Amino acid sequence: MSKPAFFRYFDVNALAQSMQMSPAQVMIYFSDGRRAAFWFESTVAKKLGVEPVTAQGSPYDVKDLSGRKWEVRTLTQNGIFFDPSGKHGTGRAYNEADFLNKLKQITGFYVGDLTQFPQVPFYRLSAATIYAWHRSGQMKKATIQSADKVRRLILAAPTF
């Protein structure tokens, strides 16, 4: 059974003060994966002792000290994307070839579960695990995956 690679605890009141927001606004802000993603990339990079990749369009967010490439994603109430980030949005459809190519380019994903903010578990999932879920039909063939389904898959996944 998968256990988080690490936890990150966010101080909502400190964030609210520094961001000049109310604590309630911080909770809303950090429930949106698009907004929290940059913070999470930095969080994972710091945990690994490296710098996040700053080049837009890079196929990965963090390269660890061993040279392995990782994507950082957020799991929200709306779900999670595992396909290339540039493939999301209006008028863009899921493309299986792009998804499979993405998996070939990276070691895996660090997934921060925003649904538990301000105590966020980060899970490390191999690209092979995501591929196995896809191949076996445990993940639907679509861009977004449901939060409940992916959370169940994560909790049942082997730790690596």
Beta strands, then each sheet from edge to edge (+ up, - down):
strand 1: 6-9
strand 2: 62-63
strand 3: 69-75
strand 4: 80-81
strand 5: 108-113
strand 6: 119-126
strand 7: 144-145
sheet 1: 1+ 6- 5+ 3+ 2-
sheet 2: 4+ 7-
end
